[in-house]
Amino acid sequence: MAEQNQTNQTIIGAGARFKGELTLSGGALIQGTVEGSIIAEGPGELKFAAQSQTRASVRAATVLIEGQYDGDVLATERLQLTSSARVTGEVVAAAMIVAEGATFTGKVAIGPDAVAASTKAAGNSMNSAMNSSMNSSINNAMNIESHARAAAPATMESKPASRTSVRLPDWAAANGGAAAASSEASVNRSDWMAQTTGRTGQKSASAEV
Amino acid sequence: MRDVRCYHCQQELTVPAAARNTTCPTCYRPLNLDDIEVRGASPSAIIMTVGRLTIEAKAKPLTKRLHAGELLEVRGQFDANATCNGHIHLARSARASGQLKAQSLTAEKGATFTGLIQIGPGTSAIDAATPSRANNS
């Protein structure tokens, strides 16, 4: 069973170089070089091995980083950095573990509220990103078709051009505003900050210091 | 005997295990060797120790500068610049914001933190010797 799970896992092997947007259902093991964005849906773990080099934004339930990582991380369950991790970037996570020996520098928001706000914002931005990528796919497909038609010699019987059929899903059509969601997130954060600092304004010296 | 590190000049020194405070032989500044528990709204501008520092669940210190030599355990609330030569632990009841610098960190599910975190060798010593914002004001 464990072997079966392992064979079903997405692996970007050592020496492999991936550039672009990667959307997964389940976990993945990254051993190579990745540039772009990775979205792992579902409960799987996204693991960046010790030899991996990543410059990307990542969204996953659980993220385990052992290698070099530069970018944003949204971990809805847990973010773990092992002792060999070298990480810079912005982090939003429900829980976070950084082992001794690891290096990390960046802005961090930990907590269920931060995760909820970021997930909402990321979902909306993903919709718009998917929309734009699909639009470009459609444009590419149309370009391919027109080029194929133009390239076909007049004496030859023109064959139908290989056409990439792209069907927009319903959710992609109903795209919300990412900016609105992010502004809502910042409002939530400032509310929380104000609440916290407001509470700390009480003066009752009963500390054991 | 106990090996500690001066939080002013980062010099290592050995002190008797039962000692509660001392003076750094290098920079001649006083050092608190106690473990500290903060249980209320501490009015202190700076809380520093070479030992362990615990912000208890109902604590809401007004402190803007925290330093713990061994361990910083947060169960309550704070908005401060916190450094630790060892480990920082944010328990599930922690509500923190500000800057954290340490060698390692854990934040339990349920804890909230907003701000900047620096983890790694040498990071906890970056501004341990600099006066805090609260101290300046």
Contacts between the chains, C-beta under 8 A, distances in Angstrom:
chain1	res1	chain2	res2	distance
A	77	B	109	7.9
A	78	B	109	7.4
A	81	B	119	7.6
A	91	B	117	7.8
A	93	B	107	7.5
A	94	B	109	5.3
A	95	B	107	5.6
A	95	B	108	5.9
A	95	B	109	4.1
A	95	B	111	7.4
A	96	B	105	6.7
A	96	B	106	7.1
A	96	B	107	4.3
A	97	B	105	7.4
A	97	B	106	4.9
A	97	B	107	7.5
A	98	B	104	5.5
A	98	B	105	4.4
A	98	B	106	7.4
A	98	B	117	7.9
A	98	B	119	4.7
A	99	B	104	5.7
A	100	B	87	7.3
A	100	B	103	5.0
A	100	B	104	4.0
A	101	B	104	7.9
A	101	B	121	7.8
A	102	B	104	7.3
A	102	B	119	5.9
A	102	B	120	6.8
A	103	B	119	6.3
A	103	B	120	3.4
A	103	B	121	7.4
A	103	B	123	7.8
A	104	B	117	6.4
A	104	B	118	7.0
A	104	B	119	4.2
A	104	B	120	6.6
A	105	B	117	7.6
A	105	B	118	5.1
A	105	B	119	7.7
A	105	B	120	7.5
A	105	B	123	7.9
A	106	B	116	7.3
A	106	B	117	6.7
A	107	B	115	7.2
A	107	B	116	5.7
A	107	B	117	7.9
A	108	B	113	6.2
A	108	B	114	7.5
A	108	B	115	6.7
A	108	B	116	7.1
A	108	B	117	4.6
A	109	B	113	7.2
A	109	B	114	5.1
A	110	B	90	7.1
A	110	B	107	4.8
A	110	B	111	5.9
A	110	B	112	6.0
A	110	B	113	4.2
A	110	B	114	7.7
A	111	B	110	7.7
A	111	B	111	6.6
A	111	B	112	3.2
A	111	B	113	6.9
A	111	B	114	7.8
A	112	B	110	7.2
A	112	B	112	7.7
A	113	B	112	6.8
A	114	B	112	7.1
A	114	B	114	7.1
A	189	B	114	6.1
A	192	B	112	7.3
A	192	B	114	7.2
A	193	B	79	7.7
A	193	B	97	6.1
A	193	B	114	6.7
A	196	B	77	6.0
A	196	B	79	6.0
A	196	B	95	6.0
A	196	B	97	6.2
A	197	B	79	5.8
A	199	B	60	5.8
A	199	B	77	6.6
A	200	B	41	7.0
A	200	B	60	4.7
A	200	B	61	7.5
A	200	B	62	5.8
A	200	B	77	6.4
A	200	B	78	7.5
A	200	B	79	6.3
A	201	B	62	7.9
A	202	B	41	5.6
A	202	B	60	6.9
A	203	B	41	6.5
A	203	B	43	7.1
A	203	B	62	8.0
A	204	B	40	6.2
A	204	B	41	5.2
A	205	B	40	6.8
A	205	B	41	6.7
A	205	B	42	7.2
A	205	B	43	5.0
A	206	B	39	6.7
A	206	B	40	3.4
A	206	B	41	7.1
A	207	B	38	5.2
A	207	B	39	6.2
A	207	B	40	4.6
A	207	B	41	6.8
A	207	B	42	3.2
A	207	B	43	7.3
A	207	B	44	7.1
A	207	B	59	7.2
A	207	B	61	6.6
A	208	B	36	7.6
A	208	B	37	5.4
A	208	B	38	6.8
A	208	B	39	5.3
A	208	B	40	7.7
A	209	B	36	6.0
A	209	B	38	6.1
A	209	B	42	5.2
A	209	B	44	5.4
A	209	B	47	6.0
